[in-house]
Amino acid sequence: MPRAMLVYDLCAASGWLDQTRYYEAGMASVTELCRFHTPEYIAALMRAEIEQDLPAALRQQTRIGADANVIHPVVFRRPATSAGAALLMAGLLAQGATVHAPCVGNHHGQPARASGFCFVNDIALAILRLRDLGFRRIAYLDLDAHHGDGVEAAFATDPEVLTISVHEAGRWPRTGTVHDAAHGIYNFPVPPGFNDTELDYLMQAAILPRLRAFAPEVILLLPGADALADDRMSGLSLSNNALWRAVGDVRALGGRLAVLGGGGYNPFALARSWAGIWARLNGIAIPEVLPAPVTEILATVRFARQAGAVPAHWLTTLADPASAGPVREAVKRLGDA
């Protein structure tokens, strides 16, 4: 499915990309990958790409080629390149830049096994690189529909890393309950149907206050796109407007910020949302009606939609219809926790 490159194409066709501010990453080296992952796991991942298979015992041990972690022709090079982008991002943050890195976001990856389509945990590698660069207070905010379990586990005992995850309660990986909260860990498992008003409420009542209290030097924000109402891989009902507001609220805290990518399985919803994030980060007004070069690109996207024809607004505008609603008691309890 087209993801980061479709975002790039939409931004370029809109005239929003200054090539002097666009960076192309190389692959992370084996040594760099082993800053978080075990050497044995990285060796298995490289072997899987070369042989396009692994022995059954190694598949079971590493989960490469098991569950949803399919072995494909670039099963090592692709995640190694996203890791390279994460390390480049860390360096740019150290220089004082605000960074948009939609290709970074493999938040389920574990040190010695693949998980949830994530073969390399590029976010953990970025945080470790930031630590190496001298940063001592790093916050990670995850708005993906799935709990950011890999990043949370990586830094669960580190008092200088704050992890916050807003995700659908009971959805895979079925971790991240309210009771998992510890020093530096906050989870907000939200009910199905979670709407724009409820995200706004949680941001103001719980998330922004925790970020302010922690006073991070750097914030990494994973917006995802699978919590959007148009993505059927979750039962959440956000519009991209709510994600854009969340990005704006976090940016208004000041300090260094990187906005990442994350999950998303509807290319129209993902690309429009993340292109809008780029516009918001750059102070660009988002047009109500997209120019012809952008609509022509969207018209080429192929997506099997069970509900039938693609809605017109997927092709003509970036902004979703608002998904406002009541703030339910289950969400209020999370905000009060």
C-alpha positions as CSV (number, residue, x, y, z in Angstrom):
1,M,0.0,0.0,0.0
2,P,1.4,3.5,-0.8
3,R,2.3,5.3,2.3
4,A,5.2,7.8,2.8
5,M,5.8,8.3,-0.9
6,L,2.1,9.1,-1.5
7,V,2.4,11.8,1.3
8,Y,5.5,13.1,-0.4
9,D,3.7,13.2,-3.8
10,L,0.7,15.1,-2.5
11,C,2.9,17.7,-0.8
12,A,5.1,18.1,-3.9
13,A,2.1,18.4,-6.2
14,S,0.7,21.0,-3.8
15,G,3.9,23.1,-4.1
16,W,4.7,22.6,-0.4
17,L,8.1,21.1,-0.6
18,D,11.3,23.1,-0.6
19,Q,13.9,20.7,-1.8
20,T,16.5,22.2,0.5
21,R,14.5,21.0,3.5
22,Y,13.9,17.5,2.2
23,Y,16.3,14.8,3.4
24,E,16.8,11.3,2.0
25,A,18.0,8.7,4.5
26,G,20.4,5.8,3.9
27,M,20.2,2.4,5.6
28,A,21.2,2.1,9.3
29,S,24.3,0.0,9.7
30,V,24.3,-3.4,11.5
31,T,26.1,-1.8,14.4
32,E,23.5,1.0,14.6
33,L,20.7,-1.5,14.5
34,C,22.3,-3.5,17.3
35,R,22.1,-0.5,19.6
36,F,18.6,-1.8,20.3
37,H,18.2,-5.2,18.6
38,T,20.3,-8.3,19.3
39,P,23.0,-9.2,16.8
40,E,21.3,-12.6,16.3
41,Y,18.0,-11.1,15.4
42,I,19.5,-8.7,12.9
43,A,21.5,-11.6,11.4
44,A,18.2,-13.6,11.0
45,L,16.5,-10.6,9.4
46,M,19.3,-10.2,6.9
47,R,19.2,-14.0,6.2
48,A,15.4,-13.8,5.7
49,E,15.9,-11.2,2.9
50,I,18.6,-13.2,1.2
51,E,16.9,-16.6,1.3
52,Q,13.3,-15.4,1.4
53,D,12.7,-18.0,4.1
54,L,13.9,-19.0,7.5
55,P,14.0,-22.4,9.2
56,A,10.9,-23.1,11.2
57,A,12.7,-22.9,14.6
58,L,14.2,-19.5,13.7
59,R,10.8,-18.3,12.5
60,Q,9.3,-19.3,15.8
61,Q,12.1,-17.7,17.8
62,T,12.2,-14.3,15.9
63,R,8.6,-14.2,14.5
64,I,10.1,-13.2,11.2
65,G,7.8,-14.9,8.7
66,A,5.3,-15.7,11.4
67,D,2.0,-14.0,12.3
68,A,1.6,-10.8,10.2
69,N,5.4,-10.4,9.8
70,V,5.6,-11.6,6.2
71,I,9.0,-12.2,4.6
72,H,9.2,-10.0,1.5
73,P,12.0,-9.0,-0.9
74,V,13.2,-6.0,1.1
75,V,12.4,-7.3,4.6
76,F,15.8,-6.1,5.9
77,R,16.5,-3.1,3.7
78,R,13.1,-1.4,4.1
79,P,13.2,-1.4,8.0
80,A,16.9,-0.7,8.0
81,T,16.2,2.4,5.9
82,S,13.4,3.6,8.2
83,A,15.9,3.2,11.0
84,G,18.4,5.3,9.0
85,A,15.7,7.9,8.7
86,A,15.1,7.8,12.5
87,L,18.8,8.3,13.2
88,L,18.9,11.2,10.7
89,M,15.8,12.7,12.4
90,A,17.6,12.5,15.7
91,G,20.5,14.4,14.3
92,L,18.3,17.1,12.9
93,L,16.5,17.5,16.2
94,A,19.8,18.0,17.9
95,Q,20.4,20.9,15.4
96,G,17.1,22.5,16.6
97,A,14.9,21.4,13.6
98,T,11.2,20.5,13.7
99,V,11.1,17.2,11.8
100,H,8.3,15.4,9.9
101,A,9.3,11.8,9.4
102,P,6.3,9.8,8.2
103,C,8.4,6.8,7.3
104,V,9.4,6.3,10.9
105,G,7.0,4.6,13.3
106,N,7.5,0.9,13.9
107,H,6.4,1.0,17.5
108,H,5.8,-2.7,18.1
109,G,9.3,-4.0,17.3
110,Q,11.1,-5.9,20.1
111,P,14.9,-6.4,20.6
112,A,14.9,-10.0,19.4
113,R,11.6,-10.5,17.5
114,A,9.3,-8.9,15.0
115,S,5.8,-7.9,16.0
116,G,2.8,-6.3,14.3
117,F,4.4,-5.7,10.9
118,C,7.4,-4.1,12.7
119,F,10.8,-5.7,12.1
120,V,13.0,-2.9,13.5
121,N,12.0,-0.5,16.2
122,D,13.1,2.7,14.6
123,I,11.6,4.9,17.3
124,A,13.5,3.1,20.1
125,L,16.7,3.6,18.0
126,A,15.9,7.3,17.6
127,I,15.4,7.8,21.4
128,L,18.7,6.0,22.1
129,R,20.5,8.2,19.5
130,L,19.0,11.3,21.2
131,R,20.3,10.0,24.5
132,D,23.7,9.5,22.9
133,L,23.5,13.1,21.7
134,G,23.0,14.4,25.2
135,F,19.3,14.7,25.6
136,R,18.0,13.6,29.0
137,R,14.3,14.2,29.0
138,I,12.5,12.7,26.0
139,A,8.7,12.3,25.6
140,Y,7.0,9.9,23.3
141,L,3.2,10.4,22.5
142,D,1.5,7.6,20.5
143,L,-1.9,8.3,19.0
144,D,-2.0,5.2,16.8
145,A,-5.0,2.9,17.3
146,H,-2.7,0.2,18.7
147,H,-0.8,0.4,22.0
148,G,2.8,1.5,21.5
149,D,4.0,-1.6,23.4
150,G,7.5,-1.9,21.9
151,V,8.6,1.7,22.8
152,E,7.0,1.5,26.2
153,A,8.8,-1.8,27.0
154,A,12.1,-0.4,25.8
155,F,12.1,2.5,28.2
156,A,9.8,1.2,31.0
157,T,12.5,1.5,33.6
158,D,14.1,4.8,32.3
159,P,12.9,7.8,34.4
160,E,14.1,10.2,31.7
161,V,11.8,8.9,29.0
162,L,8.0,9.6,29.2
163,T,5.7,7.3,27.1
164,I,2.0,8.1,26.6
165,S,-0.2,6.0,24.4
166,V,-3.8,6.6,23.4
167,H,-5.2,3.4,21.8
168,E,-8.3,1.4,21.4
169,A,-9.1,-0.7,24.4
170,G,-8.9,-4.5,23.8
171,R,-7.4,-4.2,20.4
172,W,-4.1,-6.1,19.5
173,P,-1.6,-6.3,21.1
174,R,-4.1,-6.1,24.0
175,T,-1.6,-4.4,26.3
176,G,-1.5,-0.9,27.7
177,T,-4.2,-0.9,30.3
178,V,-4.8,1.9,32.7
179,H,-3.4,-0.4,35.4
180,D,-0.1,-0.6,33.5
181,A,0.7,3.0,34.5
182,A,4.0,3.5,36.2
183,H,6.5,6.3,36.7
184,G,6.9,7.7,33.2
185,I,4.2,5.5,31.6
186,Y,0.7,6.6,30.9
187,N,-1.9,4.6,28.9
188,F,-5.3,5.8,27.8
189,P,-7.2,2.8,26.4
190,V,-10.2,4.4,24.8
191,P,-13.6,2.8,23.8
192,P,-14.7,2.1,20.2
193,G,-16.3,5.2,18.6
194,F,-13.7,7.5,20.1
195,N,-14.4,10.9,18.5
196,D,-12.8,14.3,17.9
197,T,-14.3,15.9,21.0
198,E,-13.0,13.1,23.2
199,L,-9.5,13.4,21.8
200,D,-9.6,17.1,22.4
201,Y,-10.8,16.4,25.9
202,L,-8.0,14.0,26.7
203,M,-5.4,16.3,25.2
204,Q,-6.5,19.2,27.5
205,A,-7.4,17.2,30.6
206,A,-4.6,14.7,30.8
207,I,-2.0,14.6,28.0
208,L,-0.8,18.2,27.7
209,P,-0.6,18.6,31.5
210,R,1.6,15.5,31.8
211,L,3.8,16.7,29.0
212,R,4.2,20.2,30.6
213,A,5.0,18.6,34.0
214,F,7.7,16.4,32.5
215,A,9.2,19.3,30.7
216,P,10.8,17.3,27.8
217,E,13.7,18.5,25.8
218,V,12.4,16.6,22.8
219,I,8.9,15.2,21.9
220,L,8.3,12.4,19.4
221,L,4.7,12.3,18.3
222,L,3.3,9.3,16.4
223,P,-0.1,10.3,15.0
224,G,-0.8,7.1,13.1
225,A,-3.8,7.0,10.7
226,D,-5.6,3.9,11.8
227,A,-7.6,5.7,14.5
228,L,-9.3,7.6,11.7
229,A,-13.0,6.8,11.1
230,D,-12.1,5.9,7.5
231,D,-9.7,3.2,8.5
232,R,-11.4,0.0,9.3
233,M,-8.5,-1.6,11.1
234,S,-9.8,-0.1,14.3
235,G,-13.1,0.9,15.8
236,L,-12.1,4.5,16.5
237,S,-13.9,7.4,14.8
238,L,-11.5,10.4,14.6
239,S,-11.2,12.8,11.8
240,N,-7.9,14.1,10.6
241,N,-8.8,17.5,12.0
242,A,-8.5,16.1,15.6
243,L,-5.0,14.7,14.8
244,W,-4.0,18.1,13.3
245,R,-5.2,19.9,16.4
246,A,-3.2,17.4,18.6
247,V,-0.1,18.1,16.6
248,G,-0.6,21.8,16.9
249,D,-1.2,21.6,20.7
250,V,2.0,19.6,21.2
251,R,4.0,22.0,19.0
252,A,2.7,24.9,21.0
253,L,4.4,23.5,24.1
254,G,7.7,24.6,22.5
255,G,11.0,22.8,22.3
256,R,12.1,20.2,19.7
257,L,9.4,18.1,18.0
258,A,9.4,15.3,15.5
259,V,6.1,14.0,14.0
260,L,6.4,10.4,12.9
261,G,4.1,8.1,10.9
262,G,2.7,4.9,12.4
263,G,-0.2,2.6,11.4
264,G,-2.7,3.2,8.7
265,Y,-4.4,0.9,6.2
266,N,-6.5,3.2,4.0
267,P,-4.1,5.0,1.7
268,F,-6.5,7.9,1.1
269,A,-7.0,8.6,4.8
270,L,-3.4,8.2,5.7
271,A,-1.9,10.3,2.9
272,R,-4.4,13.2,3.3
273,S,-3.9,13.2,7.1
274,W,-0.2,13.2,7.0
275,A,0.0,15.7,4.1
276,G,-2.1,18.0,6.3
277,I,0.3,17.5,9.2
278,W,3.1,18.7,6.9
279,A,1.1,21.8,6.0
280,R,0.2,22.6,9.6
281,L,3.9,22.2,10.7
282,N,4.9,24.7,8.0
283,G,2.1,27.2,8.5
284,I,0.6,26.4,5.1
285,A,-3.1,27.1,4.6
286,I,-4.9,23.9,3.6
287,P,-7.2,24.6,0.6
288,E,-10.8,23.6,0.8
289,V,-10.6,22.1,-2.7
290,L,-7.4,20.4,-3.8
291,P,-5.7,21.6,-7.0
292,A,-5.9,19.4,-10.1
293,P,-2.3,18.0,-9.8
294,V,-3.2,16.6,-6.4
295,T,-6.6,15.2,-7.3
296,E,-5.0,13.5,-10.3
297,I,-2.5,11.7,-8.0
298,L,-5.3,10.6,-5.7
299,A,-7.3,9.3,-8.6
300,T,-4.6,6.8,-9.4
301,V,-4.7,5.2,-5.9
302,R,-6.2,1.7,-5.8
303,F,-8.0,0.6,-2.7
304,A,-10.5,-2.2,-2.2
305,R,-13.3,-0.7,-0.2
306,Q,-16.0,-3.0,1.0
307,A,-18.5,-0.1,1.3
308,G,-18.3,0.6,-2.4
309,A,-17.1,3.6,-4.4
310,V,-14.6,6.0,-2.9
311,P,-16.3,9.0,-1.3
312,A,-15.8,12.2,-3.3
313,H,-14.0,14.1,-0.5
314,W,-11.2,11.5,-0.5
315,L,-10.3,12.9,-3.9
316,T,-11.1,16.6,-3.6
317,T,-10.0,17.8,-0.1
318,L,-7.5,16.9,2.7
319,A,-9.8,17.7,5.6
320,D,-12.3,15.1,6.8
321,P,-15.8,16.0,7.9
322,A,-15.6,16.6,11.6
323,S,-16.4,13.7,13.9
324,A,-17.7,15.6,17.0
325,G,-19.7,13.9,19.7
326,P,-20.3,13.7,23.4
327,V,-17.5,13.0,25.8
328,R,-18.5,9.6,27.3
329,E,-18.1,8.6,30.9
330,A,-15.4,6.1,30.0
331,V,-13.3,8.8,28.5
332,K,-13.9,11.2,31.4
333,R,-12.6,8.6,33.8
334,L,-9.4,8.3,31.7
335,G,-9.0,12.1,31.9
336,D,-9.5,12.0,35.6
337,A,-7.1,9.1,36.3
